[in-house]
Amino acid sequence: MFTYLSTSHIDGKNSKKLESENKNEDLNLNNKSNDEFDDCLKVPDDQNHVQSEDNENRLIGDHETQESEGGEADLHKYYIGCKKNPGHSQFIPVDTLNMKHLPEGYQDLELFEFIKAEADLTVRVNVLKTSPGRPKIWPKTTRPYAFYGIRGKSNLRTGTGRVCDVYKFQDGVRQDGRVGFTDYMKCWCTQCQGSDSPSNVWWEFDVFTATHVVFDDDEATHTTLRLFYNRDDSPEVIIDKVSLESANIEYDRCLLKCVTCDQELGSNLRKLWGHYENVWGKVLKKYTSSRNKHKLLFIVSHPHGCSKQVSVGHWKEKLEVGAKTKLTYTTSTCPGSSGAHVQCVGYFDGWSDLVHSGSFNSELNYSAPGRVYVFGS
């Protein structure tokens, strides 16, 4: 068993609070690896949009975090007893995924590699406390907000998140060839904070999830992440302390900041993120022209808090919520899928702007509102 640790930011950092927008709100593609696409950004196709003054109310269904009063030991019980997707026939275990699972016309090696790259960065999010600060209703709606009724309690809740923006630092300076700094001169993980000789080399990375999964810093300090949970017998790779970087209630997006000075883990995450950026660019270019034909949408998540699964389906509608876009889709999800990255093939969402937010029924699910971009004509 291997355990890797990250920790909250040092006291005094004042960014750990609810913010009106997360750090990706002002998209800056010049800092990304696919600079050749920068001049091609456009707004989404109008033909697929639906405008409604009641979108906010109409698109608040049931959240999909998994609650477990019995802790992790009961998660498989919920998986076996699932009423939304009995048998989970539309979920594909990551380790058995092959191109034949993809729809006709999409059985492509680069797309297959892209799905696997997404899966490598997907994590299970475990929250052990529900904040007393949760609101009674969702903003601008009359719908009850998730877990308002159990504020202050300590039952296990699980959701899904995804790693992005992995950077190596030495003595506070970014080491990947781009100019960048962090707030620290030494590693700020738990082990280093309690050490007389903290490491001067470390890796920082972000994890996106839904705000209704991790609501505020109180919940973040009671949150752990499990990485590389691909099978029931996967070794435990745990991030046991996280920091809240930002959270937006209205748009249901939360950004967690993590750190490690474990060289094997940090180097591996950096490599996986670089591979993701590379295959993302190839797939985006390849499927721009066909994005509205099959409307392919896939999600990698941890249904019921169990091992990682892939589900493939199609988006149905784009609904405008203010300046942002909410998607509905047939791609299967379950309790435990909340916060998973929603991958709409042929579109770009600012790396992680679209996260899974909830479900109406077994056939139709929806994302949190985010910015959806298209490339080319």
C-alpha positions in Angstrom: 0.0 0.0 0.0 1.3 3.4 -1.0 0.1 6.7 0.5 1.0 10.0 -0.9 0.2 13.2 1.0 -0.7 16.7 0.1 -1.9 19.5 2.4 -3.7 22.8 2.8 -2.0 26.0 2.1 0.0 27.7 5.0 -2.1 29.8 7.3 -2.6 33.4 6.0 -3.3 32.5 2.4 -6.7 34.2 1.8 -7.8 32.5 -1.4 -9.6 29.7 0.4 -13.1 31.1 0.1 -16.1 31.0 -2.1 -15.4 33.1 -5.2 -17.7 34.3 -8.0 -15.6 32.5 -10.6 -12.9 29.9 -10.6 -9.4 30.5 -12.0 -10.3 29.2 -15.5 -13.1 31.8 -15.9 -10.8 34.1 -17.8 -9.5 31.6 -20.3 -5.9 32.1 -21.3 -5.0 29.6 -24.0 -1.6 31.1 -24.5 -0.4 29.2 -21.4 -1.5 25.9 -23.0 0.4 23.6 -25.3 -1.9 23.8 -28.3 -1.2 27.4 -29.2 -1.9 26.8 -32.8 -5.7 26.7 -32.0 -5.8 30.0 -30.2 -7.1 32.1 -33.1 -9.9 29.6 -33.9 -12.0 30.0 -30.7 -15.7 30.6 -31.4 -18.9 30.6 -29.4 -21.0 27.4 -29.6 -23.2 26.7 -32.6 -26.5 28.6 -32.2 -28.5 25.8 -33.8 -28.1 23.5 -30.8 -29.0 26.1 -28.1 -32.2 26.4 -26.2 -33.0 29.6 -24.4 -35.3 29.5 -21.4 -36.0 32.0 -18.6 -36.5 29.0 -16.3 -33.4 27.1 -17.2 -32.1 27.2 -13.6 -35.2 25.6 -12.1 -35.7 23.3 -15.0 -32.1 21.9 -14.8 -31.9 21.2 -11.1 -32.7 17.5 -10.6 -31.1 15.0 -8.2 -27.4 15.4 -7.2 -25.3 12.3 -7.7 -23.0 12.1 -4.8 -23.0 8.8 -2.9 -23.8 8.9 0.7 -22.7 6.1 3.0 -23.5 6.1 6.7 -21.5 2.9 7.0 -18.4 4.5 5.4 -16.4 2.9 2.6 -17.2 -0.6 3.7 -20.8 -0.1 2.4 -20.0 1.3 -1.0 -20.1 -2.0 -2.8 -23.5 -2.6 -1.3 -24.8 0.5 -2.9 -23.2 -0.5 -6.2 -25.0 -3.9 -6.2 -28.3 -2.4 -5.1 -28.3 0.5 -7.5 -31.8 1.4 -8.7 -30.9 3.9 -11.4 -28.7 1.6 -13.5 -29.2 -2.0 -12.2 -26.3 -4.1 -13.4 -24.5 -1.0 -14.7 -24.4 -2.5 -18.2 -23.7 1.0 -19.7 -20.5 1.4 -17.6 -17.2 0.1 -18.9 -14.5 -0.7 -16.3 -11.3 1.2 -17.3 -9.2 -1.9 -17.5 -11.5 -3.6 -20.0 -12.1 -0.6 -22.3 -11.4 -1.2 -25.9 -12.3 0.5 -29.2 -15.3 -1.8 -29.8 -17.0 0.0 -26.9 -17.0 3.2 -29.0 -19.9 4.0 -31.4 -19.6 3.3 -35.1 -17.6 6.0 -36.8 -15.7 6.8 -33.6 -13.7 3.6 -33.2 -10.5 5.6 -33.6 -7.1 5.0 -31.9 -6.6 8.7 -31.0 -10.0 9.0 -29.4 -9.4 5.8 -27.5 -6.1 7.1 -26.2 -7.9 10.4 -25.2 -10.5 8.5 -23.2 -7.7 6.5 -21.4 -5.8 9.8 -20.8 -9.0 11.2 -19.2 -9.3 8.1 -17.1 -5.7 8.3 -15.8 -6.4 11.7 -14.4 -9.8 11.0 -12.8 -9.9 10.7 -9.0 -12.4 9.6 -6.4 -13.4 12.5 -4.0 -14.2 11.5 -0.4 -15.8 14.1 1.9 -16.2 13.3 5.6 -18.0 16.4 6.8 -20.9 18.5 5.6 -20.4 22.2 6.1 -22.8 24.2 8.3 -22.6 26.9 5.7 -24.5 25.1 3.0 -27.5 27.2 1.7 -31.1 26.1 1.9 -31.8 26.4 -1.9 -29.8 26.6 -5.1 -29.0 30.2 -6.2 -31.8 31.8 -8.4 -34.1 28.8 -7.9 -36.6 27.4 -5.4 -34.9 23.9 -5.4 -33.4 22.6 -2.2 -29.6 22.6 -2.1 -27.7 19.3 -1.7 -27.2 18.1 1.8 -28.7 21.2 3.5 -30.5 18.8 5.8 -27.4 17.1 7.2 -25.2 20.2 7.8 -22.6 19.7 10.4 -22.7 15.9 10.2 -19.8 13.6 9.4 -21.1 10.9 7.1 -19.1 9.8 4.1 -20.0 11.3 0.8 -18.2 10.4 -2.5 -18.0 12.1 -5.8 -15.5 12.4 -8.7 -12.9 14.9 -9.8 -10.1 15.3 -12.4 -6.5 16.3 -12.1 -5.2 19.1 -14.3 -2.4 21.7 -14.5 0.5 19.6 -12.9 3.6 21.7 -12.4 7.0 20.9 -10.9 8.6 23.5 -8.6 12.1 24.0 -7.1 12.8 26.7 -4.5 9.4 28.2 -5.5 10.2 28.5 -9.2 8.3 26.5 -11.9 10.6 24.0 -13.7 8.8 23.1 -17.0 10.3 25.8 -19.2 7.6 28.5 -18.6 7.9 31.4 -16.2 5.9 30.8 -13.0 6.2 31.0 -9.2 4.3 29.6 -6.2 3.8 31.1 -2.7 6.3 28.8 -1.1 10.0 28.2 -1.1 9.8 24.7 0.2 7.3 21.9 -0.2 4.2 22.5 1.9 2.9 18.9 2.2 2.1 17.4 5.6 5.4 15.6 6.0 7.4 18.6 5.0 5.5 21.0 7.3 6.5 18.8 10.2 10.1 18.3 9.1 13.2 20.3 9.9 14.4 19.7 6.3 11.4 20.1 4.0 12.0 19.2 0.3 12.9 22.1 -2.0 11.4 20.1 -5.0 7.7 19.4 -5.3 4.7 19.2 -7.6 1.5 21.2 -7.4 -1.7 20.2 -9.2 -5.4 21.1 -9.3 -8.5 18.9 -9.1 -11.8 20.1 -10.4 -15.1 18.8 -9.0 -18.6 20.1 -8.2 -19.2 22.6 -5.5 -22.1 20.5 -4.1 -19.5 17.8 -3.6 -16.9 20.0 -1.8 -18.7 23.1 -0.8 -16.1 25.2 1.2 -12.8 25.1 3.0 -14.4 23.4 6.0 -15.3 20.5 3.8 -12.0 20.6 1.9 -10.1 20.0 5.1 -12.1 16.9 5.6 -11.6 15.6 2.0 -9.4 12.9 0.6 -8.7 11.9 -3.0 -8.0 8.5 -4.2 -5.9 8.3 -7.4 -5.5 5.4 -9.9 -8.5 3.5 -8.5 -9.0 1.3 -11.6 -9.8 -2.0 -10.0 -11.1 -3.2 -6.6 -7.6 -4.4 -5.8 -5.7 -1.3 -7.0 -3.1 0.0 -4.6 -4.3 2.9 -2.5 -2.8 6.2 -3.7 -4.3 8.8 -1.4 -4.1 12.6 -1.2 -5.2 13.0 2.4 -5.3 16.8 2.7 -6.5 19.3 0.1 -6.9 23.0 0.0 -9.9 24.9 -1.4 -8.7 27.2 -4.1 -12.1 28.5 -5.2 -15.7 27.4 -5.3 -18.8 28.8 -7.1 -22.2 27.8 -5.9 -24.2 29.1 -8.8 -22.1 27.4 -11.5 -21.4 24.3 -9.3 -17.6 24.2 -9.9 -15.0 23.7 -7.2 -11.2 23.9 -7.6 -9.0 22.0 -5.1 -5.2 22.6 -4.8 -2.9 19.6 -4.0 0.8 19.1 -3.5 3.3 16.2 -3.3 7.1 15.9 -3.0 7.0 12.2 -3.9 9.1 12.1 -7.0 7.5 9.0 -8.4 4.0 10.4 -8.0 4.8 13.9 -9.1 6.7 12.8 -12.2 4.0 10.4 -13.2 1.2 13.0 -12.8 3.2 15.5 -14.8 3.8 12.9 -17.6 0.1 12.0 -17.6 -1.0 15.6 -17.9 1.4 16.3 -20.7 0.1 13.2 -22.6 -3.5 14.4 -22.0 -2.7 17.9 -23.5 -1.2 16.2 -26.6 -4.0 13.8 -27.4 -6.6 16.4 -26.5 -5.3 18.6 -29.3 -5.4 15.8 -31.9 -8.9 14.7 -31.0 -10.2 18.3 -31.0 -8.9 18.9 -34.5 -10.1 15.6 -35.8 -13.7 15.9 -34.6 -14.5 19.6 -34.9 -16.4 19.1 -38.2 -18.4 16.1 -36.9 -19.2 17.3 -33.4 -22.9 17.9 -34.1 -23.4 14.7 -36.1 -23.1 12.0 -33.4 -22.9 14.5 -30.5 -20.6 12.1 -28.7 -20.1 12.7 -25.0 -18.2 10.5 -22.5 -17.7 10.6 -18.8 -15.2 8.8 -16.5 -16.4 8.5 -12.9 -16.5 6.5 -9.7 -20.1 5.2 -9.5 -21.1 4.6 -5.9 -17.5 5.4 -4.9 -16.3 2.2 -6.4 -13.6 1.6 -9.1 -13.3 3.8 -12.1 -15.8 3.4 -15.0 -16.2 4.9 -18.5 -19.7 5.7 -19.9 -20.3 6.8 -23.5 -23.4 8.5 -24.8 -24.6 11.6 -26.6 -25.5 15.1 -25.6 -29.1 16.3 -26.2 -29.4 20.0 -25.6 -27.3 23.0 -24.9 -29.1 25.3 -22.6 -28.0 28.9 -21.9 -27.8 29.8 -18.3 -26.6 33.4 -18.2 -23.4 33.6 -20.3 -22.7 29.9 -19.8 -23.9 26.6 -21.3 -25.5 23.6 -19.6 -25.6 20.3 -21.4 -28.1 17.5 -21.1 -27.0 14.0 -22.1 -27.8 10.3 -22.3 -24.3 9.3 -21.0 -24.9 7.1 -18.0 -24.1 8.3 -14.5 -24.8 7.1 -11.0 -24.5 8.4 -7.4 -20.7 9.0 -7.1 -20.5 10.5 -10.5 -21.0 14.1 -9.3 -18.1 16.3 -10.2 -16.8 14.2 -13.1 -15.4 16.0 -16.1 -18.0 16.0 -19.0 -16.2 15.4 -22.3 -18.2 16.7 -25.3 -16.1 15.5 -28.2 -15.2 18.2 -30.7 -15.7 21.0 -28.2 -13.4 22.7 -25.7 -14.5 23.7 -22.2 -11.4 25.4 -20.9 -9.9 22.0 -19.8 -12.4 21.4 -17.0 -15.2 23.9 -17.2 -18.0 21.3 -17.6 -18.5 19.0 -14.6 -21.3 16.5 -14.0 -23.9 18.1 -11.7 -27.0 15.9 -11.5 -29.7 13.7 -13.0 -33.4 13.8 -13.9 -33.8 10.0 -14.3 -32.0 7.0 -15.7 -32.0 8.3 -19.2 -31.1 12.0 -18.9 -28.4 13.7 -17.0 -27.0 17.3 -16.9 -23.8 19.2 -16.4 -23.1 22.3 -14.4 -23.1 25.5 -16.5 -19.7 26.3 -18.1 -18.1 27.9 -21.1 -18.1 25.7 -24.2 -15.9 26.7 -27.1 -15.6 25.4 -30.6 -12.6 25.5 -33.0 -12.7 26.2 -36.7 -15.6 26.1 -39.1 
